[in-house]
Amino acid sequence: MFQLLSLLLLTALVHAGQVSLPELQSPLGPVVNLGYAAYAGNTTSPSGELNGPVTFFGGMPFAQPPLGDLRFRAPQQLDEEIKNGGYVPVTDARNFGPACIQQPAVVGVGSEDCLQLNVWKPANATEGDNLPVVIYVYGGGFYYGTTQGFPLYDWVAQHPGGIIGVSVSYRLNVLGFLSGSAVRADGDENAGLLDQRAGFEWVQRHISKFGGDPSEVTIVGESAGGASMVMQVVAYGGTQPPPFKRAVAHSIGFGPTANTTQMEVYFKNVTDAAGCPSSGEEAMGCLRSASLGAIVSAVNHVPTGMVSPVIDGKFLPDYPSRLIASGNFSTVDFIGGHCTNDGRTFVGGSPTSFTTDEDVATIPFKRWPGITNETIQQALQLYPSPDVPGSPFTSQYDRASTMAGDIIFTCMDYFLANQMSQVKGVSNVYTYRWNAPDPVLLAAAPYEGVMHTSDLYFLFDGTNSGPNAGFTFTPFNSTEATLSAEAIAYWTSFVSTGNPTSEKQSNSPTWAPFATPGSSARYGIVLTEGNVTGTTLTSMETFTADHIERCQFWMQANVTDQTTI
C-alpha cells in the first residue's frame, strides 16, 4: 500500500513539473521519457528552406488497445503511473504505427490496435519550452484514412518560433461508429470521436515532455476530420472545457445521419456477416469475441461510409447545427474554410450528367433522402438556372455542384464562424477559400477544378490518399512550393498566436478577421497560386449576399429536416 501511494505521489509531482524524470539514452535516437514509458525518435532535416532538423516520434499508444472486451467501447486510459522512478525501457518510436482498419477492409491491412499518435518537434525543443501545439485529425468519410499521409515536418520546421506537431489515429467505420440499441446497452456509440478526444487528453498530460504547452493546443482536420473539429467544438453541448484552445476546420464534410431504423439495419448487417445474434445480450458479446476475419467481413457488409457519427445524447447531445444555432458549443478561436469546387467531387456526376432542371433536382439529392421535395423546390429558386437572366451559374453542372458544395461543405464554416464571432464574441475567427487545384487530381478530372482535398496537396507535401491506407507524395513545382509555404505560415501563425497574420510571410497579404465590430460585412481570404515563383495571387474577399442567403437556408434546413449533423 505504501509503495502504491508513493508511486501515485511521484506521478502527481512529475505531472506537476515538481520532479524531473531521469534522462535516458538510446542508440536509436533522441529519447523522451514520460515516466511510465520512454520513446526514441528519429531526427531528420526536411528539404527546402526550413529552420532546421525535426525529431519525429511515431506509433505511441495514447489508450489501451481496443481489443476483446474493449471492442466497441470508449477508449480506456493507459496505466500512466511512474514506473521504477522513471527508469523504464526505451521503445523504438522511429516509425508510424499501423493504420486503423479501413473500408473496404482487407485482412492484413490496418490493425485494431491502432490508437496511437505521432509527435514532431524541433530537435532542440525540451521540456519547459512551452511551444504551441497543433494536432491533426485525418479525414476519409469516417471509413478510411491514416496519419501517415499527413506529415507535419514542414509545419514544425518552417515556424520561426517553434511549434509541436501531433497527429492522432481513431477507429473508423464499424469499429469506430457502430451504433444502435445493443451498442447503447453494452458499449459506446461514436467511439471514433471519443478516440480523438482521448488523444487530445493524452496531449494535455504529456506534451510538455516534448517541449509543448498544453494550454496552447490547436486541433485541425479536413473533410470528415473537419466535421470532427465541429463535433469536438460542440461536444457535450459546450458544457465541458475542451482540451484545446483553437480549431481549424477544412471542408467540413457532413453527410446524412443514420436514423434509429437505419442504425438497426446496419447493426444487423454487421451481426449477420459476423455470424452473431442481431439482438439481445448475446449480440455484443459475440461481436467482441468474433475473429478479425469476421469483423473484416462485417465492415464490408455495410454501405460504404454510412456507419458514421450519430446523435448519442452524450458526446453529441443533438445535431451540431442545432447546438451551434442555440449557442451550445465551446468558445475557441476558429478558422473554417473550403475548396472553391468542393461540391464537384460529390455532386454525383460529370458536366454531361446535368442538362435540365430535373437533373439538378434529383442527382445531387440521392445522398440526401431526408430532404423533402418542398425543400428541393425552394433550393432550385435560390440557385437559379443558368437560363435565368442574372443567374451566377454558367451551367447546370455549375449550379448543381455549387448546391452540393453548400450542403455538404461550404455553409457550415460560415455558420459556425458567424455564431462563434456574433454569439460567443470571439475576435479570432477567420474563414478562407482554397482556390488552387491539386494538379494530380486536376489532370485526372479537369472539369472538377479546385476539387475536394486540393488544400491538403499544398499543406502536406503534395499528398494524395488512396484505398487501403495508401498515399502518394508529388514534388512541388516552384509556384506550388510558394503557395505551400505561404499557407503553412498562415496556419502555424494561427496555431501560435490565434492570428494567421501575426507570423505570416512578409510578402503575404493580411488575413482580415471574419467580422469586425460595427460592420455587417463578412470576410474571408482566397488562397491562390501565383504565376511567378516567390509570389501568390492570394487576396481577401467579401461574402456575397447570395451566398449568405443560401447558407442561412441550408443551416435552417439542417435543423428542421434533420438531414445532416
Residue pairs with C-beta under 8 A, 6 or more apart in sequence:
7 81
7 82
8 81
10 19
10 82
10 85
11 35
11 36
11 80
11 81
11 82
13 19
14 20
14 21
14 35
14 82
14 86
15 205
17 208
21 33
21 34
21 35
21 82
21 86
21 209
22 33
22 85
22 86
22 87
23 31
23 33
24 31
24 33
24 38
24 87
24 88
24 90
25 31
26 40
26 90
28 40
28 90
28 92
28 94
29 40
29 41
29 42
29 43
29 55
29 94
30 40
30 41
30 43
30 55
30 123
31 38
31 39
31 40
31 41
31 90
32 38
32 39
32 41
32 57
32 209
32 210
33 86
33 88
33 209
34 80
34 206
34 209
35 80
35 81
35 82
35 83
35 86
35 88
36 78
36 79
36 80
36 81
36 82
36 83
36 88
37 60
37 83
37 88
37 91
38 88
38 89
38 90
38 91
39 57
39 60
39 90
39 91
39 93
40 90
40 91
40 92
40 93
40 94
41 55
41 56
41 57
41 58
41 93
41 94
41 119
42 55
42 56
42 57
42 58
42 94
42 95
43 53
43 54
43 55
43 56
43 123
44 53
44 54
44 56
44 153
45 52
45 53
45 54
46 54
46 153
46 154
46 157
48 154
48 481
48 485
50 154
50 157
50 158
51 122
51 157
51 158
51 159
51 160
52 122
52 123
52 124
52 157
53 122
53 123
53 157
54 120
54 121
54 122
54 123
54 153
54 156
54 157
55 120
55 121
55 122
55 123
56 94
56 118
56 119
56 120
56 153
57 93
57 94
57 118
57 119
57 120
57 121
57 210
58 93
58 94
58 95
58 96
58 97
58 116
58 118
59 93
59 95
59 96
59 97
59 98
59 116
59 118
60 93
60 97
60 116
60 117
60 118
60 119
61 78
61 97
61 115
61 116
62 75
62 78
62 115
62 116
62 117
62 168
62 198
62 199
62 202
63 75
63 76
63 77
63 78
63 115
63 195
63 198
63 199
63 202
64 70
64 75
64 76
64 77
64 78
64 115
65 112
65 113
65 115
66 73
66 75
66 112
66 113
66 115
66 171
66 175
66 191
66 195
67 112
67 113
68 288
68 289
69 288
70 76
71 112
71 175
71 287
71 288
72 175
72 178
72 183
72 187
72 188
72 191
72 284
72 287
72 288
73 187
73 188
73 191
74 188
74 191
74 194
74 198
75 115
75 191
75 194
75 195
75 198
77 198
80 205
96 118
96 147
96 148
97 114
97 116
97 118
97 169
98 110
98 111
98 113
98 114
98 116
99 109
99 110
99 111
99 114
99 145
99 146
99 147
99 148
99 169
99 469
100 110
100 111
100 112
100 114
100 145
100 146
100 169
100 170
100 171
100 172
100 175
100 176
101 109
101 110
101 111
101 112
101 114
101 171
101 172
101 173
101 175
101 295
101 296
101 299
102 109
102 110
102 143
102 144
102 145
102 146
102 172
102 173
102 467
102 468
102 469
103 143
103 144
103 172
103 173
103 174
103 299
103 300
103 304
103 305
104 299
104 300
104 304
104 467
104 468
105 173
105 295
105 296
105 297
105 299
105 300
106 296
106 468
107 292
107 293
107 296
109 468
109 469
110 146
110 468
110 469
112 175
112 292
112 295
114 169
114 171
115 169
115 170
115 171
115 195
115 198
115 199
116 169
117 147
117 166
117 167
117 168
117 169
117 199
117 202
117 203
118 147
118 166
118 167
119 164
119 165
119 166
119 207
119 210
120 151
120 152
120 153
120 155
120 156
120 164
120 165
120 166
121 131
121 156
121 164
121 165
121 210
121 211
121 212
122 131
122 156
122 157
122 162
122 211
125 131
125 162
125 164
125 210
125 211
125 212
126 211
127 208
127 209
127 210
127 211
128 208
128 211
129 162
129 211
129 212
130 208
130 211
130 212
130 213
130 216
131 161
131 162
131 163
131 164
131 211
131 212
131 213
131 216
132 163
132 164
132 212
132 213
132 216
132 217
132 218
132 495
132 496
133 163
133 164
133 165
133 166
133 203
133 207
133 212
133 213
133 214
133 216
133 217
133 218
133 495
134 152
134 155
134 163
134 164
134 165
134 166
134 217
134 218
134 219
134 220
134 491
134 492
134 495
135 166
135 167
135 168
135 199
135 200
135 203
135 217
135 218
135 219
135 220
135 244
136 147
136 150
136 152
136 165
136 166
136 167
136 168
136 220
136 221
136 225
137 167
137 168
137 170
137 196
137 219
137 220
137 221
137 225
137 228
137 229
138 145
138 146
138 147
138 149
138 150
138 167
138 221
138 222
138 224
138 225
139 145
139 221
139 222
139 223
139 224
139 225
139 226
139 251
139 253
139 453
140 146
140 172
140 223
140 224
140 225
140 465
141 223
141 224
141 253
141 255
141 304
141 305
141 308
142 172
142 173
142 176
142 177
142 192
142 224
142 305
142 307
142 308
142 309
143 172
143 173
143 304
143 305
143 307
143 308
144 172
144 173
144 465
144 467
144 468
144 469
145 172
145 224
145 225
145 465
146 169
146 465
146 469
146 471
147 167
147 168
147 169
148 469
148 471
149 460
149 463
149 464
149 465
149 471
150 167
150 456
150 460
150 463
151 460
151 461
152 165
152 166
152 167
153 165
153 461
154 461
154 484
154 488
155 163
155 165
155 488
155 491
155 492
155 495
156 162
156 163
156 164
156 165
158 485
158 488
158 489
158 492
159 489
159 492
159 495
159 496
159 503
160 503
161 496
161 503
162 211
163 492
163 495
163 496
164 207
164 210
164 211
164 212
166 199
166 203
166 207
168 195
168 196
168 199
168 200
169 195
169 199
170 176
170 192
170 193
170 195
170 196
170 199
171 177
171 191
171 192
171 195
172 192
173 299
173 302
173 307
174 270
174 295
174 298
174 299
174 302
174 307
175 191
175 192
175 295
175 299
176 191
176 192
176 195
177 189
177 190
177 191
177 192
177 307
177 308
177 309
177 310
178 187
178 189
178 191
178 266
178 267
178 270
178 307
179 189
179 190
179 258
179 263
179 266
179 267
179 307
179 310
179 312
180 263
180 264
180 266
180 267
181 263
181 264
182 267
182 279
182 280
182 283
182 284
183 189
183 267
183 284
184 312
185 281
185 284
186 281
186 284
186 285
187 284
188 194
188 312
189 310
189 312
190 309
190 310
190 312
190 315
190 316
192 309
193 228
193 231
193 232
193 235
193 309
193 315
193 316
194 315
196 228
196 232
197 232
197 235
197 243
197 315
200 217
200 219
200 232
200 243
200 244
201 243
203 212
203 214
203 217
203 243
204 214
204 217
204 243
205 214
207 213
207 214
207 217
208 214
215 245
216 245
216 496
217 243
217 244
217 245
217 246
218 244
218 245
218 246
218 247
218 248
218 333
218 494
218 495
219 229
219 232
219 244
219 246
219 247
219 248
220 229
220 247
220 248
220 249
220 250
220 491
221 227
221 228
221 229
221 248
221 249
221 250
222 249
222 250
222 251
222 453
222 455
222 456
223 250
223 251
223 252
223 253
223 452
223 453
224 253
224 308
225 250
226 249
226 250
226 251
226 252
226 253
226 336
227 249
227 252
227 253
227 254
227 309
227 565
229 247
229 248
229 249
229 252
230 249
230 252
230 254
230 320
230 324
230 412
230 416
231 309
231 315
231 316
231 320
231 565
232 242
232 244
232 247
233 242
233 247
233 329
233 330
233 332
233 334
233 416
234 316
234 320
234 323
234 324
234 328
234 329
234 330
235 242
235 315
235 316
235 330
236 314
236 315
236 317
237 317
237 318
237 323
237 328
237 329
238 323
238 327
238 328
238 329
238 330
238 331
239 328
241 330
242 330
242 332
244 332
245 332
245 333
245 498
246 332
246 333
246 334
246 335
246 428
246 494
246 495
246 498
247 332
247 333
247 334
247 335
248 334
248 335
248 336
248 491
248 494
249 334
249 335
249 336
249 337
249 412
249 413
249 416
250 337
250 338
250 434
250 455
250 456
251 337
251 338
251 339
251 342
251 409
251 452
251 453
251 455
252 336
252 338
252 409
252 412
252 413
252 416
253 408
253 409
254 320
254 408
254 412
254 564
254 565
255 305
255 308
255 367
255 408
255 564
256 367
256 368
256 369
256 370
256 563
256 564
257 308
257 309
257 310
257 311
257 319
257 562
257 563
257 564
257 565
258 266
258 306
258 307
258 308
258 310
262 306
263 310
266 302
266 303
266 306
266 307
267 278
267 283
268 278
269 298
269 301
269 302
270 276
270 287
270 298
270 301
270 302
271 277
271 278
271 283
271 286
271 287
271 298
272 278
272 301
273 294
273 297
273 298
273 300
273 301
274 286
274 287
274 290
274 294
274 295
274 297
274 298
275 286
275 290
275 294
276 282
276 283
276 286
276 287
276 290
277 283
277 286
287 295
287 298
290 298
309 316
309 565
310 316
310 565
311 317
311 318
311 319
311 565
316 565
317 323
317 328
318 328
319 558
319 559
319 562
319 564
319 565
320 329
320 412
320 565
321 412
321 415
321 555
321 558
321 559
321 564
321 565
322 559
323 329
324 415
324 416
324 419
325 419
325 555
325 559
327 419
327 423
327 424
329 416
329 419
329 420
329 424
331 420
331 424
331 426
332 420
332 426
333 426
333 428
333 429
333 494
333 498
334 416
334 417
334 420
334 426
334 428
334 429
334 430
335 429
335 430
335 431
335 432
335 491
335 494
335 500
336 412
336 413
336 414
336 416
336 417
336 430
336 431
336 432
337 413
337 431
337 432
337 433
337 434
337 455
337 524
338 405
338 409
338 410
338 413
338 433
338 434
339 409
339 433
339 434
339 435
339 450
339 451
339 452
339 453
339 454
339 455
340 433
340 434
340 435
340 449
340 450
341 401
341 405
341 448
341 449
341 450
341 451
341 452
342 405
342 408
342 409
342 410
342 451
342 452
343 400
343 401
343 402
343 403
343 404
343 405
343 406
343 407
343 408
343 409
343 410
344 397
344 401
344 404
344 405
344 447
344 448
344 449
344 451
344 452
345 448
345 451
345 452
345 453
346 367
346 404
346 405
346 408
346 452
347 354
347 363
347 364
347 397
347 400
347 401
347 404
347 405
348 363
348 364
348 366
348 367
348 400
348 404
349 359
349 363
349 397
350 397
350 447
351 395
351 397
351 447
353 359
353 363
353 397
354 360
354 363
354 395
354 396
354 397
354 399
354 400
355 396
356 396
357 380
357 385
357 396
359 396
359 400
360 380
360 383
360 385
360 396
360 399
360 400
360 403
361 376
361 377
361 380
363 400
364 400
364 401
364 403
364 404
364 407
365 371
365 376
368 407
368 563
368 564
370 561
370 562
370 563
371 557
371 561
371 563
372 561
375 557
375 561
378 553
379 403
379 553
382 549
382 550
382 553
383 393
383 399
383 402
383 403
383 550
384 390
384 391
384 393
384 399
385 391
385 393
385 396
385 399
386 393
386 394
386 395
386 396
386 398
386 399
391 399
392 546
393 399
393 402
397 447
406 550
406 551
406 554
407 554
407 564
409 452
410 551
411 550
411 551
411 554
411 555
412 555
413 431
414 431
414 522
414 543
414 547
414 548
414 551
415 551
415 555
417 429
417 430
417 431
417 514
417 515
417 522
418 514
418 515
418 522
420 426
420 429
421 427
421 429
421 513
421 514
421 515
422 515
427 513
428 494
428 498
428 499
428 513
429 513
429 514
429 515
430 494
430 500
430 511
430 513
430 514
430 524
430 525
431 514
431 522
431 523
431 524
431 525
432 511
432 524
432 525
432 526
432 527
433 524
433 525
433 526
433 527
433 541
434 450
434 454
434 455
434 458
434 527
435 450
435 526
435 527
435 528
436 450
436 454
436 458
436 480
436 483
436 527
436 528
436 529
437 448
437 449
437 450
437 451
437 454
438 451
438 453
438 454
438 456
438 457
438 464
439 457
439 474
439 480
440 457
440 462
440 464
440 472
440 474
441 448
441 451
441 453
441 454
441 457
441 464
442 448
442 449
442 451
445 451
453 464
453 465
455 487
455 527
456 463
457 463
457 464
457 474
458 476
458 480
458 483
458 484
458 487
459 484
459 487
459 488
459 491
461 473
461 476
461 484
462 472
462 473
462 474
462 475
462 476
462 480
463 471
463 472
463 473
464 471
464 472
464 473
464 474
465 471
466 472
476 484
478 533
479 529
479 530
479 531
479 532
479 533
479 536
480 529
481 533
482 529
482 530
482 533
482 534
482 535
482 536
483 527
483 528
483 529
483 530
483 536
483 538
485 505
486 504
486 505
486 508
486 527
486 536
486 538
487 527
489 503
489 504
489 505
489 508
490 500
490 501
490 504
490 508
490 511
490 525
490 527
491 500
492 503
493 499
493 500
493 501
493 502
493 503
493 504
494 500
496 502
496 503
497 503
500 511
501 510
501 511
504 510
504 511
507 534
507 535
508 536
508 538
509 525
509 538
509 539
509 540
510 540
511 525
511 540
512 523
512 525
512 540
513 523
514 522
514 523
514 524
515 521
515 522
515 523
516 523
521 542
521 543
522 542
522 543
522 548
523 540
523 541
523 542
523 543
524 540
524 541
524 543
525 538
525 539
525 540
525 541
526 538
526 539
526 540
526 541
527 536
527 538
528 536
528 537
528 538
528 539
529 536
529 537
530 536
530 537
531 537
557 563
558 564
